[in-house]
Amino acid sequence: MHTRSNKQFVLLSAIAMLLVVMGHVNEPLLTFGGLLPYYSFHIALFLFVSGYFYKEEAQEKPGKYILKKAKHLLLPYFLWNLFYGIAVVLLRQCGFFIGNEPSVWTLLVEPFLSGHQFSYNAPAWFVPALFLVQAANVVIRKCLEYLKIRNEWVIQGLYLCLGFLVVWLSANGYVYDWYRIPGRLMYMLPCFEMGKLYKEKLEQKDTLSNGWYFGIILVIQLLLNAFCAGVAVSVAWCNGFANGPVIPYLTAVTGIAFWLRVSKILLSAFENSRFWMYFAKRAG
């Protein structure tokens, strides 16, 4: 049975998709005057939603879980990657020299290194990265089970340590080429766990009035924009961390929190829609 929360998170996913599109076309409307830059949280928002739907049952058979995610994410990604590779070849016959030549490297390897191999499908870099995050998460959690570590706050703390470390490594020039693969993983895992932590520990306590809720976010964002050297970061290239290790995750939290409450407010207008119920069945 799909709960109201499931439907809210389906709506939140749709909002995240819209924000990514607006970010890529440089449409600042939903940044509210630059107060909430898309690139300070929109990747984290997708990871948050994915983490929310993670179920601990996956740890019983991690191999089966990883195979399922590979079929769900990697198989369609590689098929579309092949399509774009063919498109690059055909367009070159018409004088459009955009993207790299199709090869084993650009079809199977480069998607994990950069994901920008054919240019046209560059925004899809997130798909193989998300697969690696989901695979790494279930393996790490399985290992933590053997150590009797199951507390979500502890897991969040461990993941944040990895995130802080990769921000430091990136700022000092150690995250590039092949190192970008573990770099992305380390940066993205805390955002994925935020979704799981919210579902398990915080969702039932999310009852603050809208006035106080948005007021707190507004004050934090005003302070961040006033005292930080730009809060947008590049998760794809794992760089742009101009404000140390804490600020990127703080802006991820405020951006997620803002749109999480917006989706909650908007839910009443969408929860009885057959369109949204269709997607709710796919998300649950």
For each residue, the residues with C-beta under 8 A, 3 or more apart:
1:
2: 6 7 277 280 281 284
3: 6 7
4: 7 8 267 271
5: 8 9 199 203
6: 2 3 9 10 280 283 284
7: 2 3 4 10 11 267 270 271 276 277 280
8: 4 5 11 12 263 264 267
9: 5 6 12 13 49 52 53 263 283
10: 6 7 13 14 276 279 280 283
11: 7 8 14 15 263 266 267 270 276
12: 8 9 15 16 45 49 259 260 263
13: 9 10 16 17 46 49 279 283
14: 10 11 17 18 279
15: 11 12 18 19 45 259 262 263
16: 12 13 19 20 42 45 46 49 259
17: 13 14 20 21
18: 14 15 21 22 30
19: 15 16 22 23 30 38 42 45 259
20: 16 17 23 24 38 42 46 123
21: 17 18 24 25
22: 18 19 25 27 28 29 30 38
23: 19 20 26 27 38 39 42
24: 20 21 123
25: 21 22
26: 23
27: 22 23 30
28: 22 31 33 34
29: 22
30: 18 19 22 27 36 38
31: 28 34 35 36 37 38
32: 35 36
33: 28
34: 28 31 37 225
35: 31 32 218 221 222 225
36: 30 31 32 40 41 221 254 255 258
37: 31 34 40 41 231 232 251
38: 19 20 22 23 30 31 41 42 232
39: 23 42 232 233 234
40: 36 37 231 232 233 248 251 252 255
41: 36 37 38 44 45 251 252 254 255 256
42: 16 19 20 23 38 39 45 46 255
43: 46 47 126 188 191 235
44: 41 47 48 191 194 235 252 255 256
45: 12 15 16 19 41 42 48 49 252 255 256 259
46: 13 16 20 42 43 49 50 126 130
47: 43 44 50 51 130 133 188 191 192 194 195
48: 44 45 51 52 191 192 194 195 198 256 260
49: 9 12 13 16 45 46 52 53 195
50: 46 47 53 54 130 133 134 192 195
51: 47 48 54 137 191 192 193 194 195 196 197
52: 9 48 49 195 196 198 199
53: 9 49 50 195 283 284
54: 50 51 58 134 137 192 195 196
55: 58
56: 59 141
57: 60
58: 54 55 61 62 65 138
59: 56 62 65 138 141 142 145
60: 57
61: 58 64 65
62: 58 59 65 66 138 139 142
63: 66 67
64: 61 67 68
65: 58 59 61 62 68 69 134 138
66: 62 63 69 70 134 135 138
67: 63 64 70 71
68: 64 65 71 72
69: 65 66 72 73 74 131 134 135
70: 66 67 73 74 75 131
71: 67 68 74 75
72: 68 69 75 76
73: 69 70 76 77 127 128 130 131 134
74: 69 70 71 77 78 127 128 131
75: 70 71 72 78 79
76: 72 73 79 80
77: 73 74 80 81 111 124 127 128
78: 74 75 81 82 107 108 111
79: 75 76 82 83
80: 76 77 83 84 121 124
81: 77 78 84 85 107 111 117 118 121 124
82: 78 79 85 86 102 107
83: 79 80 86 87
84: 80 81 87 88 99 118 120 121
85: 81 82 88 89 99 102 106 107 117 118
86: 82 83 89 90 102
87: 83 84 90 91 118 120
88: 84 85 91 92 98 99 100 101 102 118 119 120
89: 85 86 92 93 101 102
90: 86 87 93 94
91: 87 88 94 96 98
92: 88 89 95 96 97
93: 89 90
94: 90 91
95: 92
96: 91 92
97: 92
98: 88 91 118 119 120
99: 84 85 88 117 118 119 120
100: 88 103 106 110 117 118
101: 88 89 106
102: 82 85 86 88 89 106 107 118
103: 100 106 107
104: 107 108 109
105: 108 109 110
106: 85 100 101 102 103 109 110 117 118
107: 78 81 82 85 102 103 104 110 111 117
108: 78 104 105 111
109: 104 105 106 112 113
110: 100 105 106 107 113 114 115 116 117
111: 77 78 81 107 108 114 115 117 125 128
112: 109 115 128 129 132 181
113: 109 110 177 178 180 181
114: 110 111 117 125 180 236 237
115: 110 111 112 122 124 125 126 127 128 129 236
116: 110 119 122 125 236
117: 81 85 99 100 106 107 110 111 114
118: 81 84 85 87 88 98 99 100 102 106 121 122
119: 88 98 99 116 122
120: 84 87 88 98 99
121: 80 81 84 118 124
122: 115 116 118 119 125
123: 20 24 126
124: 77 80 81 115 121 127
125: 111 114 115 116 122 128 129 236
126: 43 46 115 123 129 130 236
127: 73 74 77 115 124 130 131
128: 73 74 77 111 112 115 125 131 132
129: 112 115 125 126 132 133 184 185 188
130: 46 47 50 73 126 127 133 134 188
131: 69 70 73 74 127 128 134 135
132: 112 128 129 135 136 181 184 185
133: 47 50 129 130 136 137 184 185 188 189 192
134: 50 54 65 66 69 73 130 131 137 138 192
135: 66 69 131 132 138 139
136: 132 133 139 140 185 189
137: 51 54 133 134 140 141 189 192 193
138: 58 59 62 65 66 134 135 141 142
139: 62 135 136 142 143
140: 136 137 143 144 189
141: 56 59 137 138 144 145 155
142: 59 62 138 139 145 146
143: 139 140 146 147
144: 140 141 147 149 150 155 158
145: 59 141 142 148 149 150
146: 142 143
147: 143 144
148: 145
149: 144 145 154 155
150: 144 145 155
151: 154 155
152: 155 156 193 196 197 200 201
153: 156 157 197 201
154: 149 151 157 158
155: 141 144 149 150 151 152 158 159 193 196 197
156: 152 153 159 160 190 193 194 197
157: 153 154 160 161
158: 144 154 155 161 162
159: 155 156 162 163 189 190 192 193
160: 156 157 163 164 190 249
161: 157 158 164 165
162: 158 159 165 166 186 189 190
163: 159 160 166 167 186 187 189 190 245 248 249
164: 160 161 167 168 245 246
165: 161 162 168 169 186 245
166: 162 163 169 170 175 182 183 186 187 238
167: 163 164 170 171 187 241 244 245 248
168: 164 165 171 172 245
169: 165 166 172 174 175 179 183
170: 166 167 173 174 175 183 238 239 241
171: 167 168 241 244
172: 168 169
173: 170 176
174: 169 170 179
175: 166 169 170 179 180 183 238 239
176: 173 179 180
177: 113 180
178: 113 181
179: 169 174 175 176 182 183
180: 113 114 175 176 177 183 184 237 238
181: 112 113 132 178 184 185
182: 166 179 185 186
183: 166 169 170 175 179 180 186 187 238
184: 129 132 133 180 181 187 188 235 236 238
185: 129 132 133 136 181 182 188 189
186: 162 163 165 166 182 183 189
187: 163 166 167 183 184 190 191 235 238 248
188: 43 47 129 130 133 184 185 191 192 235
189: 133 136 137 140 159 162 163 185 186 192 193
190: 156 159 160 162 163 187 193 194 249
191: 43 44 47 48 51 187 188 194 195 249 252
192: 47 48 50 51 54 133 134 137 159 188 189 195 196
193: 51 137 152 155 156 159 189 190 196 197
194: 44 47 48 51 156 190 191 197 198 252 253 256
195: 47 48 49 50 51 52 53 54 191 192 198 199
196: 51 52 54 152 155 192 193 199 200
197: 51 152 153 155 156 193 194 200 201 202
198: 48 52 194 195 201 202 203 206
199: 5 52 195 196 202 203
200: 152 196 197 203
201: 152 153 197 198 205
202: 197 198 199 205 206
203: 5 198 199 200 206
204:
205: 201 202
206: 198 202 203 260
207:
208: 212 213
209: 212 213
210: 213 214 261 265
211: 214 215
212: 208 209 215 216
213: 208 209 210 216 217 257 261
214: 210 211 217 218 258 261
215: 211 212 218 219
216: 212 213 219 220
217: 213 214 220 221 254 257 258
218: 35 214 215 221 222
219: 215 216 222 223
220: 216 217 223 224 250 254
221: 35 36 217 218 224 225 251 254
222: 35 218 219 225 226
223: 219 220 226 227
224: 220 221 227 228 231 247 250 251 254
225: 34 35 221 222 228 231
226: 222 223
227: 223 224
228: 224 225 231 242 243 247
229: 242 243
230: 242 243
231: 37 40 224 225 228 243 247 248 251
232: 37 38 39 40 240
233: 39 40 239 240 241 248
234: 39 237 238 239 240
235: 43 44 184 187 188 238
236: 114 115 116 125 126 184
237: 114 180 234 240
238: 166 170 175 180 183 184 187 234 235
239: 170 175 233 234
240: 232 233 234 237
241: 167 170 171 233 244 245 248
242: 228 229 230
243: 228 229 230 231 246 247 248
244: 167 171 241 247
245: 163 164 165 167 168 241 248 249
246: 164 243 249 250
247: 224 228 231 243 244 250 251
248: 40 163 167 187 231 233 241 243 245 251 252
249: 160 163 190 191 245 246 252 253
250: 220 224 246 247 253 254
251: 37 40 41 221 224 231 247 248 254 255
252: 40 41 44 45 191 194 248 249 255 256
253: 194 249 250 256 257
254: 36 41 217 220 221 224 250 251 257 258
255: 36 40 41 42 44 45 251 252 258 259
256: 41 44 45 48 194 252 253 259 260
257: 213 217 253 254 260 261
258: 36 214 217 254 255 261 262
259: 12 15 16 19 45 255 256 262 263
260: 12 48 206 256 257 263 264
261: 210 213 214 257 258 264 265
262: 15 258 259 265 266
263: 8 9 11 12 15 259 260 266 267
264: 8 260 261 267
265: 210 261 262 268
266: 11 262 263 269 270
267: 4 7 8 11 263 264 270 271
268: 265 271
269: 266
270: 7 11 266 267 273 276
271: 4 7 267 268 276
272: 277
273: 270 276 277
274: 277 278
275: 278 279
276: 7 10 11 270 271 273 279 280
277: 2 7 272 273 274 280 281
278: 274 275 281 282
279: 10 13 14 275 276 282 283
280: 2 6 7 10 276 277 283 284
281: 2 277 278 284
282: 278 279
283: 6 9 10 13 53 279 280
284: 2 6 53 280 281
